[in-house]
Amino acid sequence: QQQEQQQPGSKRSSKKKKQGKTKAELKREAKKRALAQAAQGLPDGLVANDSKDIVVRVTAVGAATIGAARYRDWVHQNAKLVHDCSKDKLGYVHVPDMDEVGFAEFTRYFLVESQRHGLIVDVRYNPGGFVSELLIQKLTQRQYGWSVPRTGPHVPVPLCSLAGPVVLLVDENTSSDGDVIADTFKQLRIGPVVGRRTWGGVLETDCFDLCDGTELGIPTDLYRTVDGRVLENTGVAPDIEVAFAPHDYLQGVDPQLDRAVAVALAKCSSQE
């Protein structure tokens, strides 16, 4: 009886306290063990442990990996801005180049974004390639009907065709096949071109590896429009000139994209 009446501060009571663990404590320990085991298979890196419950292993990645992640984030931010400012009336597609990657990016977004009332096609920072004619085929395909099922939403005919206005965004980094698509937009009157004059380098070249490890490029083809104009060293002037100043970068704003949204919305209103 005397032993059972010992105070909480006695030796026996403290021993009981150490042996008993709450359910939350057991779960935290199990989580720590699982994280530590998972971290064993990761590359060597910096281990951050700013809490008792989580162990994080941080590993530096290459420039190519982080560049792709930053690009995807930039595209998503632009698309969100366009969707929010237009109340989901406008779609947004960025084409990073006119090669295989650019065509894949265009197809990836165009299938969804073309279903809105209008579309902004962004070819800023586009160094060119050879697929502009494939993009033009898609951008000139206009909707001429609806497939109306008994149940479910209406489906445009042709599928993924455009019913509303299209605005092209260009800048001084848009070059080669990017110059070509900008000029074609104006020739075929697909839609207004917004931004800055394109770079103006449309020559095709063949490149040869030399024995000393250097490379020699020789111009082989010149691009000329049907009305006889040469884009080399002149580029394509936009219909609406909008600069992107250094302070815009610092402030995190995009005046060119903002203007493109305003132009597309105005054209949507005029068609209603």
C-alpha positions in Angstrom: 0.0 0.0 0.0 2.9 2.3 0.8 4.4 1.7 -2.7 1.1 2.4 -4.4 0.8 5.8 -2.6 4.2 7.1 -4.0 4.1 10.6 -5.4 4.3 11.3 -9.1 7.9 12.5 -8.7 9.1 9.2 -7.4 11.5 6.9 -9.3 8.8 4.3 -10.1 6.5 6.9 -11.7 9.2 8.4 -13.9 10.0 5.0 -15.2 6.4 4.4 -16.3 6.4 7.7 -18.1 9.5 6.9 -20.1 8.1 3.5 -21.2 4.8 4.8 -22.4 4.6 6.7 -25.8 1.7 8.4 -27.4 0.3 7.3 -30.8 1.4 10.6 -32.3 5.0 10.1 -31.1 5.1 6.6 -32.6 3.8 7.9 -35.9 6.4 10.6 -36.0 9.2 8.2 -35.3 8.0 5.8 -38.0 7.8 8.7 -40.5 11.4 9.7 -39.6 12.6 6.2 -40.2 10.8 5.9 -43.5 12.3 9.3 -44.7 15.8 8.3 -43.6 15.5 5.0 -45.5 14.2 6.7 -48.6 17.0 9.2 -48.5 19.6 6.5 -48.7 18.9 5.9 -52.4 19.2 9.5 -53.4 22.4 11.2 -54.7 24.7 12.9 -52.2 23.4 16.3 -51.3 22.6 18.7 -48.6 20.6 17.3 -45.7 18.2 19.8 -44.2 16.7 18.9 -40.8 14.9 22.0 -39.4 12.4 20.0 -37.4 12.3 16.8 -35.4 9.8 15.2 -37.7 11.1 15.6 -41.3 14.4 15.0 -43.0 14.8 16.6 -46.4 17.7 15.8 -48.8 18.3 18.6 -51.2 20.3 17.8 -54.4 21.4 20.4 -57.0 20.3 19.7 -60.5 21.7 20.7 -63.9 20.9 23.9 -65.8 18.9 22.0 -68.4 16.6 20.5 -65.7 16.0 23.8 -63.9 15.6 25.6 -67.2 12.8 23.3 -68.3 11.1 23.7 -65.0 11.3 27.5 -65.1 10.0 27.5 -68.7 7.0 25.4 -67.8 6.2 27.7 -64.8 6.5 30.8 -67.0 4.1 29.3 -69.6 1.6 28.4 -66.9 1.8 31.8 -65.3 1.1 33.5 -68.7 -1.8 31.1 -69.4 -3.3 31.9 -66.0 -2.9 35.6 -66.6 -4.7 35.3 -69.9 -7.5 33.1 -68.5 -8.0 35.3 -65.5 -8.0 38.7 -67.3 -10.4 37.4 -70.0 -12.6 35.4 -67.6 -11.7 32.3 -69.5 -12.7 33.7 -72.9 -9.1 33.6 -74.3 -6.6 30.7 -74.7 -2.8 31.0 -74.7 -0.2 29.0 -76.5 3.6 29.6 -76.4 5.8 28.1 -79.2 9.4 28.0 -77.9 10.9 27.1 -81.4 9.9 26.0 -84.8 11.4 22.5 -84.4 10.1 19.2 -83.0 9.8 20.6 -79.5 8.0 23.7 -80.6 5.5 21.7 -82.6 4.9 19.4 -79.7 4.3 22.3 -77.3 1.9 23.9 -79.8 -0.1 20.7 -80.2 -0.1 20.1 -76.4 -1.8 23.4 -75.6 -3.7 24.1 -78.9 -6.0 21.1 -78.5 -7.5 22.7 -75.3 -6.9 26.4 -75.7 -8.5 26.6 -79.2 -11.9 25.7 -77.7 -12.1 29.2 -76.2 -13.6 32.3 -77.8 -10.2 33.7 -78.9 -6.5 32.6 -78.9 -3.1 34.3 -78.2 -0.2 32.6 -79.9 3.1 33.6 -78.4 6.3 33.2 -80.5 8.6 35.5 -78.5 12.1 34.1 -77.8 11.5 31.7 -80.8 14.8 31.0 -82.6 13.1 29.4 -85.6 13.1 26.0 -87.3 10.9 24.6 -90.1 7.3 23.9 -88.8 5.7 27.3 -89.3 3.7 26.0 -92.3 2.2 23.3 -90.1 1.2 25.8 -87.5 -0.3 28.1 -90.2 -2.5 25.2 -91.4 -3.9 24.8 -87.9 -4.4 28.5 -87.3 -6.2 29.1 -90.6 -8.6 26.2 -90.1 -11.8 28.0 -89.2 -14.9 26.5 -87.7 -17.8 26.1 -90.0 -20.3 24.0 -88.0 -21.3 22.2 -84.8 -21.8 18.5 -84.1 -24.8 18.5 -81.8 -25.2 15.2 -79.9 -28.4 14.1 -78.2 -26.6 14.5 -74.8 -23.4 16.3 -73.9 -21.8 19.5 -75.2 -21.6 20.6 -78.8 -18.4 19.7 -80.7 -16.9 22.1 -83.2 -16.5 21.0 -86.8 -13.6 20.6 -87.7 -12.4 19.5 -84.3 -9.9 21.9 -82.7 -10.7 24.7 -85.2 -10.9 28.4 -84.4 -14.1 30.4 -84.3 -12.8 33.6 -82.8 -9.9 36.0 -83.2 -6.2 35.1 -83.1 -3.4 37.5 -81.9 0.3 36.8 -82.5 2.9 38.0 -80.0 6.5 38.6 -81.3 9.6 40.3 -80.1 13.2 41.1 -81.2 14.2 37.5 -80.4 11.7 36.0 -82.8 13.8 34.9 -85.8 14.2 32.7 -88.9 11.0 30.6 -89.2 9.6 32.9 -86.5 10.1 35.8 -88.9 8.2 33.7 -91.5 5.2 33.0 -89.3 4.9 36.7 -88.3 5.0 37.8 -91.9 2.5 35.1 -92.9 0.1 36.3 -90.2 0.1 39.7 -91.9 -0.1 38.4 -95.4 -3.0 36.1 -94.8 -4.7 38.5 -92.4 -5.0 35.8 -89.7 -4.9 38.4 -86.9 -3.0 41.3 -85.5 0.7 41.0 -84.6 1.7 42.6 -81.3 5.1 43.3 -79.8 8.4 44.4 -81.4 10.0 44.0 -84.8 11.3 40.5 -85.3 15.1 39.7 -85.6 15.3 39.4 -89.4 17.4 36.4 -90.0 15.8 33.9 -92.4 18.8 32.4 -94.3 19.1 28.7 -94.3 22.6 27.3 -93.8 24.5 24.1 -94.1 27.0 23.4 -91.3 30.2 21.4 -91.6 32.5 20.1 -88.9 36.2 21.0 -89.4 39.2 18.9 -88.4 40.2 21.3 -85.7 36.8 20.9 -83.9 35.2 24.1 -85.2 32.2 24.4 -87.4 31.7 26.2 -90.7 28.2 27.5 -91.7 27.4 28.4 -95.4 24.2 30.1 -96.4 22.3 28.0 -98.9 18.7 29.3 -99.2 17.0 32.7 -99.1 13.4 33.2 -98.1 11.3 35.6 -100.2 7.6 36.4 -100.0 5.2 36.0 -102.9 5.3 39.8 -103.5 9.1 39.8 -103.7 10.0 41.1 -100.2 13.1 39.7 -98.5 12.9 39.5 -94.7 16.7 39.2 -94.2 18.1 42.1 -92.1 14.6 43.7 -92.0 12.4 41.4 -90.0 8.7 41.9 -89.6 7.2 45.1 -88.0 4.2 44.4 -85.7 0.8 45.9 -86.3 0.8 47.2 -82.7 4.2 48.2 -81.3 4.7 47.4 -77.6 8.1 47.6 -75.8 9.2 45.3 -73.0 11.4 47.6 -70.9 14.0 46.5 -68.3 11.9 48.0 -65.5 8.9 45.8 -66.6 11.1 42.7 -66.0 12.0 44.0 -62.5 8.3 44.7 -61.7 7.2 41.3 -62.9 4.8 42.7 -65.5 4.4 41.8 -69.2 3.0 44.8 -71.1 3.1 42.9 -74.4 0.9 40.1 -73.1 -1.4 42.6 -71.4 -1.8 44.4 -74.7 -2.4 41.2 -76.7 -5.2 40.3 -74.2 -6.8 43.7 -74.6 -6.7 43.5 -78.4 -8.2 39.9 -78.5 -11.0 40.9 -76.1 -11.9 43.9 -78.2 -12.1 41.7 -81.3 -14.2 39.2 -79.4 -16.6 41.9 -78.4 -16.9 43.2 -82.0 -17.8 39.7 -83.2 -20.6 39.2 -80.7 
